[in-house]
Amino acid sequence: MEKLSQKLPFLQQRWFQFLRFLTRHFFEDNCQQKAASLTYTTMLSIVPVLTVLLMILSSVPALASVRAQIYDVIYSNLLPQSSLQVSEYINDFAEKSSNLTIIGAMILFFTTIMTLTTIERAFNQIWRVEDRSGGIKSMLRYWTIVTLGPLVLGTAFIASSTVQSLSFLNRQIAGYGIDWSFWVQMASIGITMAGFIGMYWFIPKARVPAKNAAIAGVFVAIVFELMKHLFGTVMANFTSYEAIYGAFAALPIFLLWIYLSWNLILLGVEISYTLTIFETEEVYPRHPLLSLLDMLNLVYTHHLKGEAVSEQALRNVLGRKELPKWYTYINYLQDSNLITMTDDDDYVLKRDLSRMTLWDFYRTLPYPLPIKDELDEMKLEGQKPWLSLLVKRFENTEAYAKQQLHLPLNAIFANSEPRKQSTSKHGDDHKLFRKTSAATENVQRHDNLDRHGESAYNGNSPNLEASPHLEPMAYDKDSAIEYDDHDNEAIIPLGTSESHAETDMIRRMHKNAIITEADNPKAQHSE
């Protein structure tokens, strides 16, 4: 690999490292599978979303005149020319669905919000964010978007129409008129860019740098426009699919376009995320315990100065390969009541560290102690003094543990005494044992006489008096295991008498146990 890097210098360039990092994250996050899932969600929710848009616009009389313009802009910006036929079907469905009852309207609103929540979940998974708010804040936020979004969009179109109708903009300037088609095209691209930028900055439950969201939004908007024209051109010249699908030809084209669009949108999320990670220094990933202590050390240092720590400062503590675990680390420190977030979204110390030892801190972690091999891979030159101290203690701890556990496994097993087989033919060896649970057998119950007037043991009967001889007891593995008439497992210890008379004696001694001649292998053999 090193020889290849020498022959191809661009492999070490920063831009190539970024592309490799981006590509790896795109496939590791299963973005193609997420795009397929979102395509299915879009197909189910596109009519409810447009119906909600239609209902909100219809509720404001001043916006009724621009409803058709808004639909045209949505379809022209989001669909290629080959898929515009689908827009007519969607319009028909939306128009018919607009005359709904209050319950129907609430269901449509709920479906729309759930669609946005599904999109948010996919974005959060890419950003490695755990949804810890329970979804209530997201529901309120998206309810605001669903209700206010169409109103803002309609107001913008009214303002645009008003500006275009002003006479002084239509007059001749130096013999040239204003070409509104060019500016309309630029405005549509600008709206697309603004939509993508807002999507990447607003949807993830993470603090996305505005610069990274803008870069991702502009890139995706440009590629989206190019892909839209390319897709329309290819589908217009490739007409053989109509012979296969016939009247349904528009549906697979529409599905393919939605799938490609979601792949591009998720690529934009990966770009904004990778840009955020790529800004940090590339260092060898440390043990999670050391990363957590480094973050806690920064908060403690600022605490001594009476200052709070910003999220970006805490992020900078982690290396590029450690940042994917950022939310795991920061959530753990907060859940452990070590740090807390202020109203300004900064972090401050919450607990007195003098009352907490390193052992207390380690015991709450789901990670083992770092071993010497992991510590040797770290570069200790220029590291913080506390880290050098800990490395020495970790090495001593590992050496002591290795000394104590340096014991062959066969030596451990050799110290265990073998179980002895009972060979006595007198006394308690003539008992019939049954494997039972103490929870059911140690409860005193009344005898239940059967129809012959004798007490019979039924494993499923709740009205039995526990026999002192039926308590849970250990038995030798060579004991005979039989089953009585009620499928109760019985153990006949070796040494049980072969005579029928002694079998009858066992029955009399244990009136709650049923035993037959077949239960006693010795007696059966004697016959």
KETI-588910 format. One line per 4 residues: number of its first residue (from 0); their letters; for each residue x, y, z of C-alpha. Coordinates in Angstrom, 3 decimals. Layout:
<atoms>
NUM) a) X Y Z  ...
</atoms>
This chain:
<atoms>
0) mekl) 0.000 0.000 0.000  2.895 2.336 0.771  4.462 1.664 -2.640  1.125 2.381 -4.307
4) sqkl) 0.861 5.657 -2.380  4.293 6.657 -3.623  3.331 5.935 -7.231  -0.036 7.683 -6.881
8) pflq) 0.521 10.795 -4.751  -3.133 11.835 -4.932  -3.972 8.954 -2.588  -2.482 11.023 0.232
12) qrwf) -4.287 14.202 -0.761  -6.855 15.526 1.681  -9.651 15.607 -0.898  -9.114 11.930 -1.750
16) qflr) -9.090 10.984 1.928  -12.386 12.840 2.298  -13.967 10.996 -0.657  -12.814 7.656 0.686
20) fltr) -14.148 8.524 4.125  -17.467 9.651 2.617  -17.872 6.542 0.465  -17.135 4.229 3.363
24) hffe) -19.687 5.932 5.598  -22.324 5.895 2.839  -22.181 2.107 2.561  -21.585 1.422 6.260
28) dncq) -24.747 3.369 7.121  -26.806 1.308 4.639  -27.965 4.430 2.833  -29.245 2.420 -0.109
32) qkaa) -31.472 0.381 2.188  -32.639 3.555 3.920  -33.449 5.054 0.504  -35.567 2.013 -0.380
36) slty) -37.444 2.292 2.917  -38.045 6.009 2.420  -39.257 5.334 -1.132  -41.940 3.044 0.246
40) ttml) -42.841 5.626 2.890  -43.058 8.348 0.247  -45.435 6.307 -1.888  -47.763 5.834 1.069
44) sivp) -47.637 9.422 2.281  -47.393 11.577 -0.834  -51.157 11.904 -1.223  -51.772 12.741 2.485
48) vltv) -48.964 15.327 2.422  -50.311 17.069 -0.675  -53.844 16.853 0.697  -52.746 18.612 3.879
52) llmi) -51.038 21.255 1.731  -54.224 21.694 -0.288  -56.391 21.966 2.836  -54.164 24.616 4.414
56) lssv) -53.998 26.682 1.233  -57.762 26.408 0.774  -58.344 27.615 4.332  -56.783 30.990 3.443
60) pala) -58.793 32.672 0.634  -55.901 34.981 -0.282  -53.728 31.971 -1.138  -56.278 30.147 -3.273
64) svra) -55.081 31.915 -6.425  -51.490 30.669 -6.088  -52.350 27.056 -5.304  -51.881 25.925 -8.901
68) qiyd) -48.564 27.793 -9.120  -47.299 26.099 -5.969  -48.214 22.673 -7.323  -46.507 23.456 -10.637
72) viys) -43.330 24.526 -8.861  -43.342 21.416 -6.659  -43.785 19.060 -9.581  -41.379 20.875 -11.901
76) nllp) -38.670 21.015 -9.242  -39.074 17.550 -7.784  -40.131 15.429 -10.756  -38.491 14.901 -14.151
80) qssl) -40.487 15.468 -17.319  -41.138 11.745 -17.746  -42.883 11.515 -14.362  -45.179 14.518 -14.699
84) qvse) -48.009 12.217 -15.731  -48.034 10.864 -12.199  -48.620 14.388 -10.899  -52.034 14.436 -12.580
88) yind) -53.083 11.284 -10.725  -51.758 12.683 -7.460  -53.691 15.911 -8.006  -56.898 13.972 -8.578
92) faek) -56.400 11.965 -5.383  -55.580 15.080 -3.396  -58.618 16.956 -4.708  -60.931 14.086 -3.813
96) ssnl) -59.361 13.706 -0.372  -59.681 17.386 0.514  -63.374 17.060 1.436  -62.839 15.065 4.595
100) tiig) -64.306 15.105 8.065  -62.384 16.358 11.076  -61.313 12.819 11.952  -60.083 12.216 8.408
104) amil) -58.166 15.485 8.437  -56.526 14.565 11.751  -55.465 11.216 10.312  -53.911 12.978 7.321
108) fftt) -52.040 15.374 9.608  -50.811 12.473 11.712  -49.639 10.571 8.608  -47.749 13.623 7.394
112) imtl) -46.015 14.111 10.737  -45.117 10.426 10.954  -43.537 10.681 7.506  -41.359 13.557 8.650
116) ttie) -40.468 11.598 11.779  -39.334 8.669 9.624  -37.095 10.993 7.629  -35.693 12.438 10.845
120) rafn) -34.910 8.964 12.172  -32.886 8.150 9.046  -30.948 11.423 9.373  -30.275 10.801 13.071
124) qiwr) -28.925 7.332 12.382  -26.378 8.802 9.994  -25.413 11.408 12.590  -25.197 8.680 15.299
128) vedr) -27.784 10.496 17.369  -29.956 8.658 19.888  -33.545 9.895 20.009  -33.906 10.587 23.738
132) sggi) -36.748 13.124 23.691  -39.518 10.578 23.187  -40.656 12.190 19.933  -42.883 14.833 21.568
136) ksml) -40.636 17.735 20.612  -40.340 16.404 17.081  -44.111 16.085 16.784  -44.595 19.702 17.852
140) rywt) -41.818 20.901 15.590  -43.160 19.128 12.531  -46.694 20.191 13.319  -45.415 23.745 13.067
144) ivtl) -43.726 22.989 9.750  -46.827 21.350 8.298  -49.107 24.224 9.290  -46.854 27.234 8.687
148) gplv) -44.849 25.902 5.732  -47.624 26.156 3.126  -48.577 29.627 4.383  -45.015 30.904 4.039
152) lgta) -44.706 29.312 0.596  -47.972 30.825 -0.587  -47.011 34.265 0.715  -43.715 34.051 -1.163
156) fias) -45.516 33.260 -4.414  -47.916 36.174 -3.964  -44.982 38.496 -3.368  -43.219 37.149 -6.459
160) stvq) -46.300 37.673 -8.639  -46.688 41.212 -7.317  -43.083 42.078 -8.133  -43.372 40.681 -11.648
164) slsf) -46.514 42.740 -12.310  -44.892 46.070 -11.433  -44.768 48.251 -14.526  -41.327 49.696 -13.914
168) lnrq) -39.771 46.214 -14.065  -41.339 45.498 -17.439  -40.190 48.658 -19.147  -37.422 48.744 -21.709
172) iagy) -33.971 49.445 -20.283  -31.487 50.516 -22.981  -33.504 48.641 -25.576  -33.587 45.395 -23.634
176) gidw) -36.485 43.840 -21.813  -36.223 41.754 -18.659  -36.061 38.011 -19.380  -38.228 36.641 -16.621
180) sfwv) -37.740 33.003 -17.687  -34.081 33.117 -16.673  -34.833 34.638 -13.290  -37.662 32.208 -12.692
184) qmas) -35.266 29.352 -13.395  -32.706 30.823 -11.017  -35.398 31.326 -8.409  -36.470 27.679 -8.647
188) igit) -32.877 26.522 -8.216  -32.509 28.894 -5.282  -35.648 27.491 -3.667  -34.303 23.962 -4.150
192) magf) -30.979 24.936 -2.568  -32.702 26.619 0.349  -34.865 23.543 0.880  -31.905 21.169 0.979
196) igmy) -29.840 23.460 3.197  -32.723 23.801 5.641  -33.262 20.049 5.570  -29.649 19.248 6.444
200) wfip) -29.419 21.929 9.097  -32.845 21.583 10.719  -33.862 17.919 10.681  -31.014 16.073 12.506
204) karv) -31.099 16.245 16.282  -27.504 17.347 16.251  -25.700 20.643 16.160  -24.913 20.751 12.442
208) pakn) -22.476 23.524 11.458  -24.265 25.928 9.122  -21.295 25.937 6.744  -21.367 22.163 6.334
212) aaia) -25.139 22.138 5.847  -24.793 24.866 3.189  -22.057 22.985 1.317  -24.094 19.787 1.306
216) gvfv) -27.294 21.618 0.315  -25.718 23.481 -2.619  -23.990 20.356 -3.903  -27.132 18.210 -3.717
220) aivf) -29.286 20.929 -5.329  -26.946 21.211 -8.330  -26.653 17.443 -8.748  -30.415 17.121 -8.303
224) elmk) -31.091 19.505 -11.191  -28.569 17.714 -13.408  -29.966 14.321 -12.479  -33.505 15.508 -13.170
228) hlfg) -32.666 16.635 -16.704  -30.547 13.538 -17.377  -33.244 11.205 -16.085  -35.897 12.924 -18.198
232) tvma) -33.748 12.706 -21.323  -32.954 9.018 -20.842  -36.561 8.076 -20.167  -37.760 10.081 -23.173
236) nfts) -35.432 8.193 -25.528  -35.790 4.814 -23.865  -39.379 3.911 -24.684  -39.211 0.114 -24.650
240) yeai) -40.419 0.074 -21.045  -43.832 1.261 -22.271  -44.196 -1.967 -24.243  -43.564 -3.934 -21.051
244) ygaf) -45.620 -1.986 -18.527  -48.192 -0.446 -20.853  -50.516 1.938 -19.019  -48.551 1.391 -15.784
248) aalp) -45.286 2.623 -17.284  -45.403 5.868 -15.302  -45.434 4.046 -11.947  -42.046 2.228 -12.126
252) ifll) -40.427 5.378 -13.523  -41.818 7.369 -10.639  -40.572 4.783 -8.110  -37.111 4.749 -9.677
256) wiyl) -36.929 8.522 -9.538  -37.947 8.654 -5.876  -35.362 5.994 -5.021  -32.564 7.874 -6.808
260) swnl) -33.653 11.117 -5.163  -33.504 9.635 -1.668  -30.055 8.203 -2.368  -28.890 11.685 -3.329
264) illg) -30.546 13.293 -0.293  -28.924 10.791 2.074  -25.608 11.398 0.338  -26.024 15.050 1.284
268) veis) -26.548 14.042 4.919  -23.358 12.001 4.752  -21.508 14.982 3.260  -22.557 17.290 6.089
272) ytlt) -21.674 14.635 8.671  -18.332 13.737 7.084  -17.360 17.399 6.792  -18.003 17.815 10.505
276) ifet) -15.896 14.788 11.402  -13.155 15.541 8.879  -12.423 18.878 10.519  -10.956 17.097 13.540
280) eevy) -7.420 15.769 13.827  -6.769 12.211 12.719  -5.327 10.335 15.696  -5.237 6.696 16.660
284) prhp) -8.557 5.789 18.356  -8.110 5.480 22.086  -9.772 3.199 24.569  -13.284 4.522 25.430
288) llsl) -12.290 4.954 29.082  -9.461 7.313 28.100  -11.693 9.262 25.702  -14.315 9.757 28.411
292) ldml) -11.688 10.862 30.918  -10.267 13.319 28.401  -13.700 14.886 27.888  -14.302 14.999 31.635
296) nlvy) -10.884 16.562 32.169  -11.740 19.419 29.796  -15.000 20.140 31.633  -13.201 19.980 34.997
300) thhl) -10.464 22.360 33.820  -13.051 24.924 32.713  -14.957 24.356 35.961  -11.911 25.489 37.944
304) kgea) -11.964 28.701 35.902  -15.705 29.163 36.371  -16.397 28.607 32.672  -18.613 26.347 30.606
308) vseq) -17.458 24.197 27.697  -18.990 24.430 24.244  -19.992 21.353 22.311  -17.442 22.090 19.614
312) alrn) -14.653 22.233 22.199  -15.665 18.839 23.546  -15.826 17.446 20.027  -12.286 18.628 19.369
316) vlgr) -11.072 16.432 22.224  -11.956 13.353 20.167  -10.104 12.207 17.102  -11.639 11.648 13.692
320) kelp) -12.231 7.940 14.266  -13.575 8.570 17.764  -16.217 11.117 16.765  -18.784 8.508 15.621
324) kwyt) -19.095 7.638 19.341  -19.550 11.275 20.369  -23.223 10.965 21.291  -22.602 7.716 23.169
328) yiny) -19.925 9.393 25.264  -21.744 12.662 25.924  -24.969 10.843 26.830  -23.102 8.611 29.257
332) lqds) -21.467 11.568 31.020  -24.872 13.225 31.373  -26.672 10.063 32.485  -23.988 9.524 35.133
336) nlit) -24.653 13.039 36.485  -21.055 14.019 35.852  -21.863 16.912 33.527  -25.020 18.733 32.489
340) mtdd) -26.108 21.005 29.671  -26.860 24.672 30.298  -29.567 26.793 28.708  -26.937 28.006 26.234
344) ddyv) -26.276 24.411 25.116  -22.882 24.392 26.811  -21.649 21.836 29.324  -20.633 22.301 32.975
348) lkrd) -19.532 19.990 35.767  -22.379 18.633 37.888  -20.659 16.381 40.426  -17.860 16.859 42.945
352) lsrm) -15.043 14.753 41.514  -13.299 14.570 44.899  -16.067 12.205 46.024  -15.651 9.843 43.086
356) tlwd) -12.716 7.511 42.544  -11.421 6.093 39.306  -12.707 2.691 40.411  -16.207 4.111 40.914
360) fyrt) -16.051 5.645 37.463  -14.802 2.435 35.857  -17.433 0.210 37.492  -20.250 2.094 35.767
364) lpyp) -18.693 1.703 32.325  -19.623 -1.067 29.888  -15.966 -1.317 28.843  -13.070 -3.348 30.266
368) lpik) -9.846 -1.754 31.424  -7.373 -0.958 28.648  -4.646 -3.543 28.181  -0.968 -2.983 27.512
372) deld) -1.259 -3.677 23.775  -3.810 -0.882 23.423  -1.702 1.481 25.499  1.459 0.710 23.518
376) emkl) -0.235 1.830 20.288  -0.796 5.297 21.733  1.784 8.017 21.343  2.431 9.263 24.862
380) egqk) 4.766 12.026 23.757  3.123 15.361 24.347  0.159 13.776 26.129  -1.401 15.187 29.281
384) pwls) 0.321 14.339 32.617  -2.736 12.544 34.001  -2.697 10.166 31.038  0.908 9.119 31.691
388) llvk) -0.002 8.423 35.325  -2.978 6.277 34.338  -1.029 4.325 31.742  1.458 3.270 34.419
392) rfen) -1.327 2.191 36.790  -3.151 0.272 34.064  0.038 -1.605 33.216  0.574 -2.498 36.886
396) teay) -3.041 -3.658 37.194  -2.722 -5.869 34.138  0.546 -7.378 35.405  -1.035 -8.224 38.769
400) akqq) -4.140 -9.726 37.145  -1.979 -11.775 34.795  -0.015 -13.124 37.751  -3.150 -14.114 39.665
404) lhlp) -4.839 -15.736 36.684  -1.760 -17.560 35.375  -3.265 -20.940 36.186  -3.860 -23.851 33.764
408) lnai) -7.486 -24.775 33.346  -6.868 -28.452 34.040  -5.400 -27.474 37.399  -8.611 -25.607 38.213
412) fans) -10.791 -28.556 37.276  -8.524 -31.038 39.082  -9.364 -29.411 42.415  -13.061 -30.157 42.123
416) eprk) -14.071 -33.337 44.026  -15.995 -35.969 42.029  -19.521 -36.844 43.088  -19.769 -40.033 45.091
420) qsts) -22.189 -42.798 44.178  -24.460 -44.050 46.938  -24.048 -47.798 47.482  -25.766 -48.306 50.851
424) khgd) -28.722 -50.678 50.920  -30.228 -49.444 54.170  -31.864 -46.369 55.589  -32.647 -43.396 53.382
428) dhkl) -31.420 -45.072 50.170  -34.779 -46.826 49.973  -36.561 -43.529 49.401  -38.269 -42.497 46.202
432) frkt) -37.149 -39.015 45.155  -38.749 -36.672 42.654  -37.144 -33.532 41.226  -39.296 -30.686 42.489
436) saat) -39.148 -26.958 42.996  -39.080 -25.592 46.520  -41.638 -22.979 45.560  -44.316 -25.609 44.976
440) envq) -43.331 -28.457 47.292  -42.610 -26.536 50.499  -46.101 -25.096 50.747  -48.305 -26.978 53.198
444) rhdn) -51.524 -28.160 51.580  -54.416 -30.440 52.648  -54.691 -34.001 51.491  -57.223 -34.601 48.786
448) ldrh) -58.724 -38.072 48.948  -59.467 -39.751 45.665  -62.580 -41.752 44.978  -60.992 -44.931 46.444
452) gesa) -60.320 -43.146 49.726  -56.538 -43.202 49.274  -54.303 -40.195 48.874  -52.854 -40.035 45.373
456) yngn) -50.207 -37.644 44.171  -51.064 -35.641 41.092  -48.389 -33.296 39.781  -51.038 -30.867 38.578
460) spnl) -53.212 -30.944 41.703  -53.094 -27.817 43.838  -54.483 -29.510 46.983  -51.615 -31.674 48.196
464) easp) -49.741 -31.848 51.457  -46.014 -31.626 50.883  -44.192 -34.784 51.860  -40.917 -34.344 53.746
468) hlep) -39.451 -37.013 51.467  -40.275 -35.043 48.293  -38.102 -32.039 48.981  -35.524 -31.128 46.299
472) mayd) -32.477 -33.338 46.785  -29.374 -34.157 44.792  -29.120 -37.598 43.243  -26.467 -39.616 41.533
476) kdsa) -26.319 -39.529 37.755  -26.540 -43.352 37.626  -29.867 -43.447 39.431  -32.764 -44.820 37.459
480) ieyd) -35.161 -42.136 36.222  -38.741 -43.270 35.673  -42.154 -41.606 35.301  -45.259 -42.392 37.328
484) dhdn) -48.868 -42.475 36.142  -49.039 -38.675 36.290  -45.822 -38.116 34.281  -43.933 -37.049 37.403
488) eaii) -40.200 -37.649 37.070  -38.995 -40.055 39.769  -35.469 -41.084 40.715  -34.871 -44.582 42.097
492) plgt) -31.451 -44.551 43.848  -29.177 -47.493 43.238  -29.410 -50.089 45.979  -33.214 -50.154 46.146
496) sesh) -34.421 -53.603 47.121  -35.598 -55.949 44.409  -38.318 -57.552 46.528  -41.974 -56.743 46.030
500) aetd) -42.446 -56.521 49.776  -39.956 -53.697 50.128  -41.586 -51.939 47.187  -44.858 -52.080 49.094
504) mirr) -43.052 -50.692 52.127  -41.831 -47.736 50.082  -45.406 -47.108 48.948  -46.601 -47.098 52.544
508) mhkn) -43.759 -44.835 53.731  -44.488 -42.282 51.055  -48.234 -42.136 50.756  -48.059 -39.084 48.457
512) aiit) -45.915 -40.960 45.908  -47.262 -43.418 43.382  -44.906 -46.263 42.476  -45.555 -49.253 40.264
516) eadn) -43.562 -52.374 39.555  -42.290 -50.778 36.321  -40.963 -47.849 38.332  -38.437 -50.095 40.009
520) pkaq) -35.971 -51.410 37.429  -34.549 -53.859 39.971  -37.980 -55.365 40.624  -38.737 -55.451 36.905
524) hse) -35.483 -57.242 36.258  -36.211 -59.802 38.949  -39.376 -60.834 37.204
</atoms>
